[in-house]
Amino acid sequence: MLCMTQYICAPLQSAGGFILEGDWTPTKTYLSQLTTYRGGSLIFFQDKIKYIKKENGGVSSARNCGISVSTGDIICFADADDYVSTNYFQELHNAFRYYDCDAVFFGYNRIESTKTFSCLPHLIYDNYYQNLISLTKSDTFGYPWVKAVKRNMIADIRFDESISLYEDEIFSLNVFSNYCKIISISKPLYNYVINSDSLSFKVHQDYCSICDTVYKTWKSVLAGIPSTILEEKANHFAMICQYYGIEKEIKVIPFYRQLFSCDFFHDSTSTLQSKGILLAIINAYWIRIKNKLKNIINR
């Protein structure tokens, strides 16, 4: 695994970065090629890059290591398969300098095998927590690489290395649990390359429980905030878990028992609540059968 955790600090010329890797060591020749790699996005930092060889402990372990050894004022992240735009560091530098903010959220291109589309953040509310919800709706909140953050915001907060799903959203919630000044750049500064081998494609039998952990973190962050905001999150998790149970090869009965025991499910206004667990299980099996029949017919 290769996880690149990059940080920048003002002025731009003092930018630096870390490469954390598992089973290979970048040579001087490789580092010199960074001037042309991915359109030259690292051209300014050839003599500032440091690399640390560590055992493969997972992406959270790599990110935590990067945070611990970084010395810059601002921290941002990049994953192994992805790359940043040529104006990435300049845009972030300008934003922090002009707005004197604590964090900058920015857009990204989602690159799939047959198509590419952009996800852009929008901060349109006066309410800080409504803006956090707004960022989740545009899918520009949880990913660590979709933001740059002043290191004093992170302090001793680290990624949970015991989980491999939504650990980035939990980390983000812990970082932004208290009010701070955030701004957004509605430009795609990052390129997220979808890889079918990614951990995000793994089937998690405990998916509902993981979602409930995230929801409980949201619940803690939004304590004292109007219930309609939290209800949106509860409905969101109820919906994605329902679809997960239909689309993935999960064990249906244990999955729905798990779902019906979750806090977000009981706090939601989901139509599943009125169906009850038996009807929900029957419905899931029926949809799965219909989808399989449709695939057979279309062959």
N, C-alpha and C positions, 0 to 999 in steps of 0.2 A: 504494500500500500504506500502511496505517496500522498502526503497531506501537506499542502503549503499554507503556512500561516504567515501572512505579511502584515507588517505594521508600518505606518508612516508617521512622521512628526514634522512640524513646521520648523524651518522652511523646507521646501520640497527637496532641496539638494541633500538633506540629511536623512532621506528615506532609506529604509533597510528592509530586510526580510529574512525569514527562516524557511528552510526546507527540511521537513522531517520525513525520514524514509525508513523502509524496513530492510530490503535485501539488496540494495545497490548504493554506490557512492557516486555522486556526480563528479565528473572529471573537470579539469580546467578547460578542456576543449568544449565540454557540454556547457559550462557556465558562460564561455565566450560566445556560444551560439545563441544565448538568450537575447542578444541584440536584434536578432531577426526572428526569434521564435514568436509565433502567434502575432505577427504584425509589428513586432518591436515594442510590445507594451512594457518590457522591462529594460529598455535601453539605458535608462538613467541609473540603474541600480546594479550594474554588472560588478562593481567593486564593493558593493555594500551587502551582498547576499552572503548569509552564513548558512551552513547546513549542519544538522545534528543527526547522527546515526543512532537509532533506537530500535528496539525490538518491536515487532508489530503487535500493539496492544489494542488496536481498534482506533477509529477516527476520533473518538472523544479523548482517548489517551494522548494522541498526537496533538490535538488542539490544546489540551491542558498543558502539555509540555511547552508548546509554543507560547502560550500566555505567560508561563512561569519564567521563561528565559528572555522574553522580550523586554526592551528597555525604552521603547518609544512612548510618546504621549498619547498616540491614537492606535487602536488595534482594529484590524480587519482580517478577513479570512478568505481563502480560496481553496477549492477542492482539486484533486489531482487531475480529473478529466476536463476541467473547466479552464477558462482563460478570461482575462479582463480586457477592456477596451483600451485603445492607445491613449485616451485622455483620462483614464481612471484616476490616477493619483492627482493630476492637475485639478480635476473637478472636485475631488474631496478636499484638497488643500484650499481651494477657493471658498468652498462652502464653510468649512470650519473657521477660516479667517474672516469672512464677511459677516456671518451670522453669530459667531461666538457661541456655538451650540455644544451640547453634550454628545449628540449622536446624529448621524446622517443616514437616512434610508434612501436607497436608489433602486432603479429598475433593472431588469435583466432580460436577456433573450433566452427563451427556453428552446433548445435545439434538439429536435427529435429526428429520427431517420428520414422522414419524408416531409417534414415541415418545421418551420420556426415561427414562433410568435413571442411578442413582448408582454411582460407583466410590469406595470408601472405603479408606484405608490401614490396615494392621494391623501393629504392631510387637510381635511375640509371642515373640521369641527373645532369649536372653541374648547370643548372638553377633552382633556388629555387622554382619558381612558377610551373615549369613543374613537379617538384617532388610532389607538392601538387595535381596536376591533376593526376599524376601516383597513388597516394594514393587513390584518389576517384575511379579510375578504378579497383583497387583491393579491394574496399569496406573497406578500412582501414583508412579513414580520419574522417568522420563526427561523428561516434559514440564517445561519451565522454569516454567510458571505453576502447577504443583501443589505448590510449595514456596516458603518464604521463607527467605533465607539471610543470615547476617551477612556484611557486605562483606569482612571480613578472611579469610573462607573462600574467596572468589573471587579476591581479590588480583589477579594478572596473568593469570588464566585467562580465555580468551575463546572464543566460538563459532567453529568452523571455517567460514569463509565460502566455502570451495571446494566444499562438499557441501550438498545440500538435503534429505537424508533421514538421520534418526538423528543429526544433528549435535547435537541437544539431549540425547540420551542420553550421547553422548561427553563433552559439556560437563559433565553431571551426574557422570559417573564421575570425571572429572578433579578436580572440586570435592570429591567424597566419597571419594577414593582413600585418604585416611588417616583413622583413627578420629576421630570427633567426637561430640558429644552431640546426638542427634536425637530428636525426639518427634513424635507424630502426633495430629491432630485428626480424629476419625471423624465429621466432618460435611461436607456439600458446601458449601464456601465459594465455589466458582467454577463458572461455567456455560460449558461448552465447546460451542459451536454448530458442528455439522458442516456444512461447506460443500463441495459437490461440486466446486467449482472449486479447492479447496485443492491445494497441491503434493503432499500425501500421496496423492492419487488419480492422480497421474501414474504411468505405467508406466516402471519403471527396468529396462533390459536388464542393468544391472550390479548388480542387487539383491543377489545372493549375495556379491559382492565388498564391497559396502557393509556387509552383515551381518557379514562376516568382519572388517572393520575394527573394528566395535563389539565383536565377540567377543574380538579380540586385546586391546582395551582392558580388557574384563572380566578376561581372563587375566592381564594385568599387575596389575590391582587385587587379584585373588584369589590372587596368588602366595603359596605357603606355607599356603594355606587348604585344608582337606580336599577332595579331588578330587571328591567327590560333589556339592558345590555348583557347581563349574565344569561338571561333567557335565550338570547340569540346564540350564545356559545353552547348552551345545553341542547338546543334544537339542531345546531350544526353537528355536534358529536353524535346525536341520536340518528341523524340522517346518514352520515358517512359510515357509521357502524352497520346500519341496516343494509346499505349497498355492499359493504365489505362482506357481510354474511351471505349475500347472494352471488357476488362475483368471484369470490375466492373459494378454494377447495378447503373449507373448514369443516369441523365436526359440528353439525348444525345444532343439535340439542344442547351440548355444553356451551356453545357460543351464545345462544339466546338466553340461557340461564344466567350466564355472565352479564349479558347486556341488561337484563331486567333487574340486576342487583346494583347497577351503577348509579351514582349520585346524579350524573347528568341526565340519565333517563328519567328519573323521578322528578327532576327539576324542569324537564322539557314539556312542551305541549304537543309532543309527537303523537301522530295518529296510532302508532303502535300501542300506546298506553291503553287505548280503548279496546284493542283486539285481544289483549291477553297473550300469554306466552304460547299457548297451544295453537291459536290461530296464526300467530307470527311464524311459528315453526312450519306449519302446514303451508303457509304462503311462500316461505323461503324454498321449501322443497318443490312446490309447484312451479315457481319461476325458474328454478334450476333445471327442472325437467323440460320446460318449454324451450329454454335456451339450448339445451342439448339436442332436442328434436329439430330446432331451427338449423343448427349447425349440420346435422345429418342431411336434412333436406337440401341445403345449399351446396353440399359437396358435389 
